[in-house]
Structure formats: C-alpha cells, structure tokens
Amino acid sequence: MQAWYHCENTYPFVPQNVLDAADSVRASLPNKYCDPKVAAQLFEECLDEHLYCDELGINIVSIEHHSGINSLYGASPMILGIAARQTRNVRILSLGTLISIRTDPVRIAEEYATADVISKGRLEIGFVKSGDSEMVSGNANPVGFVDRFWEAIDVIKLALTSHDGPVSWEGKHYTHRHINIWPGPYQRPHPQFWAATGDPATSAEIGRRGYINALVLRGPEASKRAFDAYKNARAQAGLPAAGTDKFAYAVLCGVGDTDEEGLAVGSKTLWFLNTSLKQAPQMSKFLPGRNPPEMAPNIWRTTGVRGRPADGLIGINAETAIQRGILVAGNPDTVARQIMEIYDKVDGFAHLIFIGRSGFLTHDEAKKTIRLMAEEVLPRLPAATITPETVRQAAE
C-alpha cells in the first residue's frame, strides 16, 4: 500500500466571534483577517512537512482551495512546482487543479508537464470537479460544470500526449487552434490520472478510463458504492478487473505513542469539518446547476441556519468520526486496525491518503503522525493488487 500525506494548510487564527457572525468562512470572509506573516510561517512549516515525507518515503498531495480559512493553497501550480523541485524520492499527487473553473486546459497541461519534468517523472495528476464556493471564487458558471470537467480532461490528455507538432481542439466548451506544449511530460504517454469523486456515475466513467478513483471523507458505505460502480463499468466494457491499485481512500488522521495522544491529535483535525466547512447556501447547495432539480426539496429541508446542514459533518466529534470511517486516530496498532476495518468494508484500496495537518494541529504533531505512519503503520498494511494492462481503455 502507498501512503499519501495531505496537508490542508488551514488558517485557524480568525476570532471565533467573527466566524460565528459570518454567513460563510469560504469565498466571502475578508482577507484582512489573514496576517501574511502568520501565513508565511504556515507555508514554511507545511512545505517542510513535505520534505520530511520525502525522507521517510511518504508520498505527498498538492491540493487547491480558494478564498477561505480552509486552505491557503490557492496557487496550486506554485506549490506543485516547489514540491517537484525540493523533493527527490516520493511521488507527488496534484489533487488537484480545479479544471472546471479554469478557462484554458492547455495552460493546465503546460503546468503539469513542467512539474513532471522538474520532478523527473514523479507527478500524478488528480482531477476534481469542484463546485460550491470554488465556482464563486473562480468566477465560473456552475451550470454544466460536469460536462466541462470531462472535456477539460480530454483536452489536457491531448496536450500531454501530442508530440508531432501542433494539434487543435474544437469542442463544446473549449476551442484551441494551436496545442504544442514545450516541454511535454517526463512520463509517457502521460502521468497517471486520478479523479476524486463519490458519485457512482462519475466513478463508472473513471473505471472505463482506467483512472484511480479517490474518495475523500466519504466513509466506507459511499466509497464502496463508488468503487462497485467503477468495477461494474469495467466488467460491462469488457476490461480487466480492477486491482486495489485503482482505488484511494482519504481520512483525517492522528497517530501518537498512545491511544490518548493519537485521539487528541486526530480530534484537532476535525476543525476542518467543524469550522471550515461553513458556507452560505447561495455559495453551495443553492448554487444554480449544483444539484439535480429533483433533489431541491430535500436540500431545502436539510439546510439549516446560514447553510449549516442538519445532519452533515459540522459538529461531529472524534468518536463519531472514527465510527463513520472519516478519522483514524490512536496508537499505531489502533490506527492500523481502523484502516484495515475500512479496507475490508470497501473491498480494498492501495492508496491511503491521510490528512495529518489541519486546524490548530502543530508542526511537531504533524511530523510525529507522519513518522509513526511511515515507520509503524504503513508496514502492516497489505500490498496492492495490480490491474492488468490493456492496449487502451474503452472510453478512449
């Protein structure tokens, strides 16, 4: 199994009374509450954690969010480039550039190819559909964003795999007369593609394409539905059965020498759910095109004051989060057991993405979780089963 360190680089130092009064802590909270000197220290610590992962053999995840306390990684290609240059050993997953809100997929392909060359072939490319406040921050039209998502991927793939001179693209959402990126990617035909989604229909398409399906904080039940859709789609397309190498599961994580220490660390990561998820409904569930019309009545019923869902993740405690499979926390024995319980419920995965830095969790606490994961937990986890290669995937 491969372990991937996911650092949100959150900004938790906004007064609670400000957060309580705000309709949304994403998209609309004034940036006057972000001290650039504090942000500089956070960047230094989080980037140093990437280097620590490189020493210990833990792969790293480069993420992207915008305009809020949930993450300071708004300029994702810059973080990706820094990781590509400063690390030497581990693989780097971009999860990912929000392609449905960027206007030029060819430019994204250039950024990915450059990072892959700088890292000498250690890049993996993760696609995220985005939505909610990211659409607002990116000045993007949420209507039809799923169609844009798939078309952008196809344009990016064309740009990464075309090496015999300029090609063009004439599509529904994108038109590009001259595609000829320099340099092309280090890995040929292109770096491994991932997609983060829990929607079974999208997972099915990912399965036909042969991408890695990543589930982020969805829990075992929703993850198994997505993974089953992936497997069934491949079977229906006459493709080889997927191994565990095509599946990734992401959880919040805290590891300590004792259960008490690990649980205390893991509880701090819940800040990401309890505080930074607060979004005004007009920037999330009520955004035009965000959800199918038939879902509207239930969305209205389950949306409480200022967009707080009545039965969602906000307000969850550590014990409940562990039961729901979105947090693993404790000593190495306990964490390994919790991971394997999730593994069995979803019928396996070969990539564990652990979110080990969020909220008020300290740099030293994050490093200890990384070290114990590398030295004590990861060696106990099962090896991947490998999907047989095919000449080409059915959807291509």
Secondary structure, 3 states (H helix, E strand, C coil): CEEEEEECCCCCCCCHHHHHHCCCCECCCCHHHCCHHHHHHHHHHHHHHHHHHHHHCCEEEECCCCCECCECCCCHHHHHHHHHHHCCCCCEEEECCCCCCCCCHHHHHHHHHHHHHHCCCCEEEEEECCCCHHHHHCCCCCCCHHHHHHHHHHHHHHHHHCCCCCEEEECCCCEEEEECCCCCCCCCCCCCEEEECCCHHHHHHHHHHCCEEEEECCHHHHHHHHHHHHHHHHHHCCCCCCCHHHEEEEEEEEECCCHHHHHHHHHHHCHHHHCCCCCCHHHCCCCCCCCCHHHHHHHHHHECHHHCECCCCCCCCHHHHHHCCCEEEECHHHHHHHHHHHHHHHCCCCEEEEEEECCCCCHHHHHHHHHHHHHHHHHHCCCCCCCCCCCCCCCC
